Amino acid sequence: QMQLVETGGGSVKAGGSLRLSCAASGRAVSIYNMGWFRQAPGKEREFVGSISKSGGSTYYKDSVKGRFTISKDNAKNMVYLQMNSLKPEDTAVYSCAAGFINGKYDYWGQGTQVTVSS
């Protein structure tokens, strides 16, 4: 089993930045593809971005490209989501997830709230 715990959420004004962290335990992030997802009130959960097992490849939702950056620190068993130039439409609960197979995630964190005010 793998446990994932997100931290770093909060409230910021538009244009601000936040860095979310995802702490993994039980399994190594180095053997998983790691993803970030978000769910806004009244909306379905959506993919934000992911990083490959090796950390060599990243993928992003179009609306966050150039603003969000995913990284991982295998030695610390951590994954990060750096969010810059935040917009009110980025407001959501952000969760990290881990999976072996591309596009399929087996473990999920509880999420952390991000609120961006205009």
N, CA and C atoms as a LAMMPS dump frame, in Angstrom:
ITEM: TIMESTEP
0
ITEM: NUMBER OF ATOMS
354
ITEM: BOX BOUNDS ff ff ff
-5.0000000000000000e+02 5.0000000000000000e+02
-5.0000000000000000e+02 5.0000000000000000e+02
-5.0000000000000000e+02 5.0000000000000000e+02
ITEM: ATOMS id mol type element x y z
1 1 1 N 0.831 -1.198 0
2 1 2 C 0 0 0
3 1 3 C 0.863 1.243 0
4 2 1 N 0.305 2.266 -0.555
5 2 2 C 1.007 3.545 -0.609
6 2 3 C 0.1 4.615 -0.036
7 3 1 N 0.633 5.455 0.819
8 3 2 C -0.128 6.57 1.357
9 3 3 C 0.432 7.863 0.786
10 4 1 N -0.471 8.763 0.453
11 4 2 C -0.094 10.047 -0.121
12 4 3 C -0.758 11.158 0.688
13 5 1 N 0.012 12.148 1.089
14 5 2 C -0.514 13.254 1.873
15 5 3 C -0.076 14.56 1.229
16 6 1 N -1.064 15.365 0.849
17 6 2 C -0.786 16.659 0.227
18 6 3 C -0.775 17.762 1.271
19 7 1 N 0.103 18.702 1.1
20 7 2 C 0.157 19.898 1.937
21 7 3 C 0.499 21.092 1.052
22 8 1 N 0.318 22.268 1.619
23 8 2 C 0.732 23.475 0.908
24 8 3 C -0.394 24.299 0.336
25 9 1 N -1.613 23.813 0.452
26 9 2 C -2.728 24.595 -0.067
27 9 3 C -2.963 25.843 0.77
28 10 1 N -3.824 26.707 0.27
29 10 2 C -4.135 27.931 0.991
30 10 3 C -4.897 28.891 0.117
31 11 1 N -4.98 30.135 0.59
32 11 2 C -5.691 31.177 -0.141
33 11 3 C -4.701 32.222 -0.622
34 12 1 N -4.782 32.544 -1.896
35 12 2 C -3.912 33.56 -2.478
36 12 3 C -4.717 34.437 -3.414
37 13 1 N -4.158 35.585 -3.74
38 13 2 C -4.797 36.453 -4.717
39 13 3 C -4.336 36.063 -6.115
40 14 1 N -5.14 36.425 -7.082
41 14 2 C -4.79 36.152 -8.473
42 14 3 C -3.408 36.711 -8.778
43 15 1 N -2.629 35.917 -9.493
44 15 2 C -1.262 36.288 -9.812
45 15 3 C -0.245 35.746 -8.833
46 16 1 N -0.715 35.223 -7.719
47 16 2 C 0.171 34.687 -6.71
48 16 3 C 0.635 33.278 -7.02
49 17 1 N 1.403 32.737 -6.085
50 17 2 C 1.986 31.411 -6.264
51 17 3 C 1.763 30.548 -5.028
52 18 1 N 1.718 29.262 -5.261
53 18 2 C 1.682 28.27 -4.192
54 18 3 C 2.503 27.064 -4.64
55 19 1 N 3.061 26.377 -3.666
56 19 2 C 3.764 25.129 -3.952
57 19 3 C 3.122 24.027 -3.136
58 20 1 N 2.542 23.071 -3.831
59 20 2 C 1.94 21.93 -3.168
60 20 3 C 2.961 20.812 -3.068
61 21 1 N 2.905 20.107 -1.953
62 21 2 C 3.788 18.958 -1.76
63 21 3 C 2.949 17.711 -1.566
64 22 1 N 3.463 16.609 -2.017
65 22 2 C 2.812 15.31 -1.851
66 22 3 C 3.848 14.374 -1.24
67 23 1 N 3.616 13.997 0.003
68 23 2 C 4.527 13.105 0.706
69 23 3 C 4.028 11.673 0.58
70 24 1 N 4.889 10.804 0.093
71 24 2 C 4.52 9.402 -0.094
72 24 3 C 5.162 8.527 0.967
73 25 1 N 4.447 7.497 1.364
74 25 2 C 4.992 6.502 2.276
75 25 3 C 4.467 5.136 1.866
76 26 1 N 5.21 4.111 2.251
77 26 2 C 4.804 2.749 1.942
78 26 3 C 5.371 2.216 0.638
79 27 1 N 5.514 3.06 -0.349
80 27 2 C 6.09 2.696 -1.642
81 27 3 C 6.933 3.88 -2.123
82 28 1 N 7.819 3.604 -3.054
83 28 2 C 8.7 4.649 -3.567
84 28 3 C 8.083 5.35 -4.767
85 29 1 N 8.114 6.679 -4.784
86 29 2 C 7.579 7.41 -5.927
87 29 3 C 8.39 7.157 -7.184
88 30 1 N 9.619 6.674 -7.009
89 30 2 C 10.483 6.443 -8.161
90 30 3 C 9.967 5.347 -9.08
91 31 1 N 9.074 4.498 -8.595
92 31 2 C 8.579 3.404 -9.426
93 31 3 C 7.169 3.676 -9.941
94 32 1 N 6.67 4.872 -9.691
95 32 2 C 5.317 5.232 -10.119
96 32 3 C 5.318 6.473 -11.005
97 33 1 N 4.357 6.499 -11.908
98 33 2 C 3.992 7.763 -12.526
99 33 3 C 3.175 8.522 -11.489
100 34 1 N 3.466 9.791 -11.315
101 34 2 C 2.758 10.586 -10.31
102 34 3 C 1.949 11.68 -10.996
103 35 1 N 0.706 11.806 -10.568
104 35 2 C -0.161 12.803 -11.183
105 35 3 C -0.742 13.76 -10.168
106 36 1 N -1.126 14.923 -10.665
107 36 2 C -1.88 15.906 -9.869
108 36 3 C -3.239 16.111 -10.542
109 37 1 N -4.26 16.114 -9.732
110 37 2 C -5.619 16.314 -10.192
111 37 3 C -6.256 17.408 -9.35
112 38 1 N -7.357 17.944 -9.847
113 38 2 C -8.086 18.934 -9.057
114 38 3 C -9.584 18.775 -9.283
115 39 1 N -10.322 19.185 -8.276
116 39 2 C -11.776 19.15 -8.373
117 39 3 C -12.353 20.42 -7.777
118 40 1 N -13.017 21.169 -8.611
119 40 2 C -13.674 22.401 -8.175
120 40 3 C -15.101 22.072 -7.746
121 41 1 N -15.703 22.917 -6.907
122 41 2 C -17.075 22.655 -6.449
123 41 3 C -18.031 22.505 -7.619
124 42 1 N -18.801 21.433 -7.594
125 42 2 C -19.794 21.212 -8.631
126 42 3 C -19.244 20.707 -9.94
127 43 1 N -17.949 20.427 -9.988
128 43 2 C -17.327 19.951 -11.228
129 43 3 C -16.672 18.6 -11.004
130 44 1 N -16.422 17.91 -12.105
131 44 2 C -15.742 16.626 -12.016
132 44 3 C -14.235 16.836 -11.807
133 45 1 N -13.625 15.83 -11.265
134 45 2 C -12.174 15.875 -11.083
135 45 3 C -11.497 15.92 -12.447
136 46 1 N -10.454 16.733 -12.553
137 46 2 C -9.747 16.838 -13.82
138 46 3 C -8.243 16.683 -13.628
139 47 1 N -7.633 16.175 -14.671
140 47 2 C -6.181 16.003 -14.698
141 47 3 C -5.502 17.364 -14.812
142 48 1 N -4.483 17.57 -13.994
143 48 2 C -3.707 18.81 -14.052
144 48 3 C -2.362 18.562 -14.727
145 49 1 N -1.694 17.499 -14.304
146 49 2 C -0.403 17.18 -14.89
147 49 3 C 0.162 15.918 -14.277
148 50 1 N 1.252 15.437 -14.868
149 50 2 C 1.878 14.229 -14.355
150 50 3 C 3.363 14.249 -14.643
151 51 1 N 4.056 13.377 -13.927
152 51 2 C 5.492 13.221 -14.129
153 51 3 C 5.787 11.734 -14.195
154 52 1 N 6.667 11.366 -15.105
155 52 2 C 6.963 9.958 -15.324
156 52 3 C 7.766 9.36 -14.176
157 53 1 N 7.894 8.051 -14.186
158 53 2 C 8.619 7.351 -13.132
159 53 3 C 10.034 7.888 -12.992
160 54 1 N 10.685 8.099 -14.102
161 54 2 C 12.063 8.578 -14.062
162 54 3 C 12.158 10.067 -13.747
163 55 1 N 11.043 10.759 -13.884
164 55 2 C 11.055 12.208 -13.713
165 55 3 C 11.475 12.945 -14.963
166 56 1 N 11.748 12.199 -16.022
167 56 2 C 12.246 12.82 -17.23
168 56 3 C 11.189 13.419 -18.126
169 57 1 N 9.935 13.059 -17.89
170 57 2 C 8.849 13.57 -18.733
171 57 3 C 7.732 14.123 -17.878
172 58 1 N 7.204 15.245 -18.315
173 58 2 C 6.055 15.839 -17.636
174 58 3 C 4.98 16.169 -18.667
175 59 1 N 3.742 16.162 -18.211
176 59 2 C 2.595 16.446 -19.066
177 59 3 C 1.658 17.364 -18.292
178 60 1 N 1.024 18.277 -19.005
179 60 2 C 0.164 19.259 -18.342
180 60 3 C -1.115 19.486 -19.117
181 61 1 N -2.142 19.797 -18.36
182 61 2 C -3.387 20.295 -18.954
183 61 3 C -3.052 21.615 -19.647
184 62 1 N -3.68 21.84 -20.812
185 62 2 C -3.344 23.027 -21.596
186 62 3 C -3.452 24.324 -20.796
187 63 1 N -4.469 24.423 -19.969
188 63 2 C -4.721 25.694 -19.284
189 63 3 C -3.688 26.016 -18.201
190 64 1 N -2.85 25.05 -17.835
191 64 2 C -1.838 25.314 -16.799
192 64 3 C -0.42 25.303 -17.366
193 65 1 N -0.284 24.968 -18.639
194 65 2 C 1.051 24.945 -19.249
195 65 3 C 1.701 26.318 -19.145
196 66 1 N 2.957 26.314 -18.739
197 66 2 C 3.687 27.561 -18.585
198 66 3 C 3.496 28.222 -17.234
199 67 1 N 2.515 27.75 -16.467
200 67 2 C 2.267 28.316 -15.128
201 67 3 C 2.566 27.313 -14.025
202 68 1 N 2.292 26.037 -14.277
203 68 2 C 2.482 24.982 -13.271
204 68 3 C 3.676 24.117 -13.65
205 69 1 N 4.388 23.658 -12.632
206 69 2 C 5.524 22.762 -12.855
207 69 3 C 5.493 21.631 -11.835
208 70 1 N 5.584 20.406 -12.341
209 70 2 C 5.628 19.229 -11.474
210 70 3 C 7.071 18.74 -11.377
211 71 1 N 7.468 18.383 -10.17
212 71 2 C 8.802 17.817 -9.969
213 71 3 C 8.706 16.73 -8.898
214 72 1 N 9.746 15.929 -8.84
215 72 2 C 9.768 14.888 -7.813
216 72 3 C 11.168 14.762 -7.242
217 73 1 N 11.215 14.393 -5.978
218 73 2 C 12.486 14.16 -5.298
219 73 3 C 12.444 12.731 -4.791
220 74 1 N 13.063 11.846 -5.542
221 74 2 C 12.993 10.43 -5.186
222 74 3 C 13.661 10.144 -3.841
223 75 1 N 14.703 10.87 -3.523
224 75 2 C 15.403 10.64 -2.261
225 75 3 C 14.514 10.963 -1.064
226 76 1 N 13.654 11.968 -1.223
227 76 2 C 12.749 12.362 -0.138
228 76 3 C 11.375 11.718 -0.276
229 77 1 N 11.179 11.012 -1.39
230 77 2 C 9.88 10.388 -1.669
231 77 3 C 8.761 11.438 -1.723
232 78 1 N 9.049 12.516 -2.421
233 78 2 C 8.129 13.648 -2.498
234 78 3 C 7.862 14.021 -3.946
235 79 1 N 6.684 14.57 -4.174
236 79 2 C 6.31 15.134 -5.466
237 79 3 C 5.773 16.539 -5.199
238 80 1 N 6.049 17.452 -6.114
239 80 2 C 5.675 18.844 -5.912
240 80 3 C 4.885 19.38 -7.104
241 81 1 N 4.046 20.359 -6.813
242 81 2 C 3.345 21.097 -7.863
243 81 3 C 3.548 22.576 -7.581
244 82 1 N 4.411 23.2 -8.367
245 82 2 C 4.626 24.63 -8.249
246 82 3 C 3.624 25.342 -9.138
247 83 1 N 2.834 26.221 -8.541
248 83 2 C 1.778 26.92 -9.273
249 83 3 C 2.055 28.406 -9.232
250 84 1 N 2.269 28.981 -10.387
251 84 2 C 2.518 30.422 -10.51
252 84 3 C 1.399 31.082 -11.306
253 85 1 N 1.329 32.377 -11.218
254 85 2 C 0.321 33.152 -11.964
255 85 3 C -1.07 32.556 -11.783
256 86 1 N -1.41 32.293 -10.552
257 86 2 C -2.684 31.635 -10.263
258 86 3 C -3.868 32.502 -10.655
259 87 1 N -4.92 31.825 -11.084
260 87 2 C -6.148 32.483 -11.522
261 87 3 C -7.31 31.982 -10.666
262 88 1 N -8.367 32.765 -10.556
263 88 2 C -9.522 32.297 -9.779
264 88 3 C -10.045 30.936 -10.252
265 89 1 N -9.938 30.665 -11.525
266 89 2 C -10.429 29.378 -12.043
267 89 3 C -9.536 28.199 -11.646
268 90 1 N -8.419 28.468 -11.005
269 90 2 C -7.586 27.393 -10.47
270 90 3 C -8.069 26.926 -9.095
271 91 1 N -9.061 27.609 -8.553
272 91 2 C -9.597 27.233 -7.245
273 91 3 C -10.173 25.823 -7.289
274 92 1 N -9.693 24.973 -6.385
275 92 2 C -10.124 23.569 -6.363
276 92 3 C -9.422 22.857 -5.216
277 93 1 N -9.845 21.63 -4.994
278 93 2 C -9.098 20.723 -4.127
279 93 3 C -8.127 19.958 -5.021
280 94 1 N -6.843 20.039 -4.671
281 94 2 C -5.799 19.399 -5.457
282 94 3 C -5.339 18.122 -4.774
283 95 1 N -5.249 17.057 -5.569
284 95 2 C -4.843 15.754 -5.044
285 95 3 C -3.715 15.183 -5.877
286 96 1 N -2.854 14.451 -5.222
287 96 2 C -1.827 13.727 -5.973
288 96 3 C -2.225 12.256 -6.045
289 97 1 N -1.669 11.581 -7.034
290 97 2 C -2.01 10.185 -7.267
291 97 3 C -0.798 9.46 -7.833
292 98 1 N -0.778 8.152 -7.649
293 98 2 C 0.336 7.327 -8.121
294 98 3 C -0.185 6.133 -8.901
295 99 1 N 0.511 5.788 -9.981
296 99 2 C 0.089 4.646 -10.771
297 99 3 C 1.236 4.039 -11.552
298 100 1 N 1.111 2.732 -11.819
299 100 2 C 2.125 2.033 -12.606
300 100 3 C 1.937 2.252 -14.093
301 101 1 N 0.665 2.191 -14.499
302 101 2 C 0.351 2.235 -15.927
303 101 3 C -0.025 3.665 -16.305
304 102 1 N 0.479 4.124 -17.437
305 102 2 C 0.153 5.477 -17.888
306 102 3 C -1.342 5.712 -17.914
307 103 1 N -1.765 6.753 -17.243
308 103 2 C -3.169 7.12 -17.25
309 103 3 C -4.031 6.404 -16.244
310 104 1 N -3.466 5.456 -15.542
311 104 2 C -4.239 4.725 -14.535
312 104 3 C -3.583 4.926 -13.178
313 105 1 N -4.362 5.412 -12.226
314 105 2 C -3.816 5.727 -10.918
315 105 3 C -4.437 4.844 -9.846
316 106 1 N -3.561 4.281 -9.022
317 106 2 C -3.991 3.29 -8.045
318 106 3 C -4.111 3.847 -6.633
319 107 1 N -3.355 4.877 -6.351
320 107 2 C -3.344 5.456 -5.001
321 107 3 C -3.608 6.951 -5.087
322 108 1 N -4.388 7.435 -4.121
323 108 2 C -4.805 8.832 -4.12
324 108 3 C -4.629 9.443 -2.738
325 109 1 N -4.269 10.701 -2.712
326 109 2 C -4.256 11.438 -1.463
327 109 3 C -5.617 12.058 -1.202
328 110 1 N -5.757 12.671 -0.03
329 110 2 C -7.037 13.263 0.369
330 110 3 C -7.262 14.633 -0.241
331 111 1 N -6.19 15.287 -0.602
332 111 2 C -6.32 16.582 -1.251
333 111 3 C -6.051 17.754 -0.325
334 112 1 N -5.741 18.879 -0.947
335 112 2 C -5.53 20.124 -0.221
336 112 3 C -6.222 21.25 -0.977
337 113 1 N -6.868 22.141 -0.24
338 113 2 C -7.682 23.198 -0.857
339 113 3 C -6.799 24.349 -1.333
340 114 1 N -7.039 24.772 -2.553
341 114 2 C -6.416 25.975 -3.103
342 114 3 C -7.525 26.939 -3.49
343 115 1 N -7.461 28.144 -2.957
344 115 2 C -8.463 29.166 -3.254
345 115 3 C -7.754 30.402 -3.787
346 116 1 N -8.157 30.83 -4.973
347 116 2 C -7.558 31.996 -5.608
348 116 3 C -8.636 33.07 -5.748
349 117 1 N -8.394 34.201 -5.135
350 117 2 C -9.369 35.295 -5.191
351 117 3 C -8.928 36.349 -6.204
352 118 1 N -9.919 37.016 -6.766
353 118 2 C -9.614 38.032 -7.787
354 118 3 C -9.322 39.377 -7.16
